[in-house]
Amino acid sequence: MRDALSDIDRWLAEGEDVALATVIETWGSSPRGVGSRMGITASGKICGSVSGGCVEGAVVETAIEALKTRRGKFLHFGVADETAWEVGLACGGSIDVFVNPLDTTIYTELRRGLLAEQPTAALTVVKGPDALVGREAMLGEKDQLVGSLGGDLDAAAMTALQAAREAGKSGRAILRGTEIEVYIDTLLPQPTLIIIGGAHVSIALVTLAHTLGFRTVVIDPRKAFGTAERFAHADQLITLWPDKALKQVGITRSTAVAVLTHDPKIDDPALMAALPSPAFYVGALGSKNTQAKRRQRLLEAGLSIADMDRLHGPIGLEIGAKKPEEIALAVMAEIIAERGRNSRSA
């Protein structure tokens, strides 16, 4: 959704009518994941994608019709469905997509939350009485309900939204005490990669992390390494000791931490702070022998076995990496894999 904001803002400013198409479930070999979005205007402009190209034509047609009728529509594309062959989805998977005219009240609040990096959740009725299909509601800035499903349904909607935000997971659900099916989109802060140590690997890692949509923070108390010249491309550079810097930055469930100095005086305080935190990933540079010594030190310093078992070390997937750019690739690949595992298990 973040990537679509600028296009949607521009379209609304130009007076365009906008619809959103959202992937609400996938099976098998689907090209885009749950939560993928596509914006469509009444004049046929598009942004984003729901399938990598194979169903977009049909989705655009449905979106334009939805803007005329002001009614949302549920779409299913799959190999067993003749419609899927017509639009080119013959890759052994299927997707459900919900197309809905943009609710500007919901969008305005959603946009505010995204820009403020605040976790929130929004729901859309995808199956139920005709009068309810397409109705939307979301958690606002002070946990008030923005939008309404009407009557007693708002209490059930609030319960579902709060549970989804707490779990950090998007997906379909049945509202408690009803047969109404909703899609709940949980929107978490932009993923952040905190890098401890301003080494050559860190320079490459910042570049790759940006390409993959991560905000980057580099922490190094050594002024020769943590310089603005070396890390002009980082979102934030902090020249404090890691324990103090991590308190300043804050660690959330959207945070990954890569510890790269290979110096226990810097690495150990960083790991003492990061491993008990909500970070979805913590990794540290060093050989297996270095990792064993590090584990013993940190256990003796008070970390629990459960905390230590969270550590990815040696850091990065084993791809035979030697150059800084190759090591950065191995680290980001492991971070992306761990983020995916956390998302599926949430």
N, C-alpha and C positions, 0 to 999 in steps of 0.2 A: 504493500500500500504506500509505503514511504516514497518509492520511486515514481508513483503516479501523481503525487501531490502537485508538482509544478504544472503538469499538463491539465489536471482538473481545475486548478486555480485559474489558469489562463482561459480555459473554455468557459468557466462560469463568468469571468470578467467580460468575455466577449458575448455573453448572453446565450450561450449554447445550452441545450438540454442534454443532460448526461445520464447514462446508465452504467451500472457496474455489473460485471459478470465475475463470479467467484467460484473457484473449484471447492466443492464442499465434501467430496469423497473420491477416492481413487481405489482401483483394484489392479493388480498385475502390473504390466509394463506401461504405466501412464507417463507421459512426458513432463508433466508439471505436478507439483505437490499440492496438498490441501492448503487453502489460503491464497493460492496464486490468483491474481486479479487482472482484469482487463477493463479499461474504461472505453466507452463508446459514446459518441455524440449522435444526435439526430441526423446530422449531415454526413455521418460515416467516418469521422475521424476516430482513431484508436490509439491506445497506449497500453503497454503491458501485454500479457499473454496468458491463456488458460491451457494451452496444449502444445506450444511449440510450433503451431501452424496448421495442425491437421483438422481442427474443428472450428477455427476462428471465423470462417465465412458464415457458417450456420449460426454461430453465436451473435455475430454482428446483425444478421437479419432479425434474429429474435429480439435483440436489444432495441433495434429501431421500432419494432412492433410494440414492445413493452412501453416505450416512450409515448407512443400514440394512445395506447389503451390505459396507461398508468397502472399497469398490473404486472407483478413479478411472475416469472415463469421458471419452472424446474425442467432441466434438460438432462438426458442420460445418453451417453455415447459409449458404445461397446462393440466388440467384435460380433457378438450374437445379434446385434441390432442392425437392421438393414440401413438405417440412417447413418450408422457409423461408417459403412463402406462408402456411402455417398460423399461424406466429408473427408474421407481418407484415413480414418482411424482403423488400421488393420495390423496393429503391432502387438496384439495379444493382451491388451489391457482395456480398461474402461474408466470413464470419469463421469461424475455427476457435477453439473454446473447450475448455479442459480443466478438468474438475470433479473435485476431489479432497477427501477428508476432511482436515481440518487436522491436521498432525503437530505436536503441541505442543512437541516438542523443537526442531524446525526453527524453529517460530514464535518461541520464546523467544530463540533466537540471532539470528534475523532482526530481531526487535524491538530487541534490544540494539544491533545494528549501526546500525539506522536512528536510534535516539535518540542514539547517540554520533557520528553523522554520519561513519561509516566506510564506504568503498566495499566492497561484497561481491558475491557472485553465488551463486545457488541454482539447482539443476536438478531437473526432474521428468521421469521416464520417461513419454512419451506414447504411444509405439508400441514393441512388442516382445513378448516372452513374457508371458503372462498374469500370471505370478508377479511380474514386474517392473513392470508398468504401474502408475503412481502412486507408485512408490518415489522418495524424495527424498534429496538431499544438498546441502550448501552449505559454503562456506569460513567457518571460525570465526574468532575474534578473533586467534589467532596462526597463521593459515593452516592450521590442522588441519582435517580433513574431519569435519563434523558430519553424522550419518546415514551410511547405507551402501547401495550397490547390491549389495554382496556380491562376495567373491573378487577376481579380477583387474580387475573393472569399476571398482573404486574408484580405481585408478591412472589409468584413462582419464577418469573423472569429474573427478579433480583437475586433470588437464591442461586439460580443456575449461573448467572453472570459472576457472582462472587466466587463460586466454587471453581469455575473455569479459570478465572484470573489467578486464584491461589495455586491451582495445579499448573498453570502456565501452558495449557494445551487447548488447541482449537479442535472443533469437531461437531458432529451431529448429536443431538440429545432429544429426549422426550421431556417436556415440561412436567414436573411432578404433579400427579393428580389429574392429568389430562391425556389426550391422545394427540396433542399438538407437537409436531416435530420442528425443531429449530436448528439452525447452524450457528454455533458460537465461535466468533473470531477473537482469539486472545492476542492482544497486541502488546508485546514486551518492548522495553527500551532497545535501541540499536545495540547489537553485540559490540563489546569493547574488548580489545586485546591490550593487556598491560604487559609491557616488556621490561624486565629487570636487567639492566646492563646495556650500555651503548656500543656493543661490538659490531663488527662488520656484518655478522648474521642479522643483527637487529635492524640495520639499515635496509637490507633486502626484505626482512620480515614486515616492516612497516609498509613498504610498497605493495607487497602481495596482499596483506591484510586489507588495505584500502580497496584493492581491486575486488575483493570478496565482500565488501560492504561493512567492514569493521571500523569502528572508531579506534584510534591508537593512542596509547599513553606510554611514553618511555621514561623510566626512572633510573637514574644513576647519580650517586653522590660524587663521583669522580669527575671533576670539571673538564678534564682532558677528553673524556669519552662522551659525556652528556652535553654536547655543545649544540647551539642553535644551527650552526653551519652543517653539522652532520645530520641533524634531524629537523630540518626545515619542513619536511613533508609529514611529520608527525602532528597529530591534533593537539597533543600536550606534551611538554617536556618538563620534568621535575628533577631538580638536582638536590634531593634530600635523601636521607637513609630510607630504605624501603619500608620499614615499619611505620615511620611517620608519614611517608608519602602515600601509602595505601590507605591510611586513615583519612587523609585529605581527599583522595580520589573516591573512595567508597567502592565496595565490591558487591555486585548483585548476581542473580542467577544468570544474567546475560554476559557475565565477565569470564574471560579466559586469561590466565596468567602464565607467561613464559619466562623462566628464570635462567639467564644466560651468561652470568659473569664468570662462573667457574671459580668464584672466590667465596669461601664459607662466611667471611665477615659480612658479605653483602647478601649472598644467597640464603643463608640460614634465617636471618630475620624476616626476609621476604616470605619464605616458606612457612615460618611460624605463624605469620599473619594470614597467608592465603589458604593453607590447607584446611583450617577449621571454618572457612568462610563459605558463603553460598556459591562461589565460583563454580561454573560447570566443568572447568578444566584447569588443572595446574600441572605444568611440566617443568623439568629442570635438566639442563645440559650436564653431561658427565658420563663416564664409562660405568659399567656394572660394578666395578670395584669402588668407584667414587660414590655411586648410589648406595652401596652397602654401608660405607662409612658414614654417609650423610644420614641414612636411616637411623643408625645407632645414636648419632649425636642428637637428632631431633626427638627421638623417643626419650632419651635421658633428659632432654630439656623440657619435657612435659607433654609433647604431642601424643595423642592416642594412636593405637595400632590402626584403628579405622581411618583416622586422618591420614596417616602415612600410606595406607593402601590406596588412597586417591591419587597419589603422585604418579605421573607418567615420567618414568626415567629408566634408561636414557630417553630424552625427549625426541618426539617425532617418529613417524613410521619408518620401518627399515627398508630403505630404497637404495642403499649404497651411496648416500649423499656425502660429498666431499667439499664442494665449493659452497660459499655462503648462501648463494641463491638456491642451491639444491637442498641445503639444510633447512632454509626457510620454507621451501615447498613441502618437505617432510613434516615440519612442525604444523603448518597450516592444514595439511591433509589430516593429521591426527586430531586437530582441533575441530575441523568440520565433521569428522566421523563421530567424535564424542558428542558434539552438539546434536547430531542426528539421533544418536542413541538416547540422549536425555529427552529429546522431543517425543520419541516414540514411547518412552517409559513413563512420561509425566502423567 
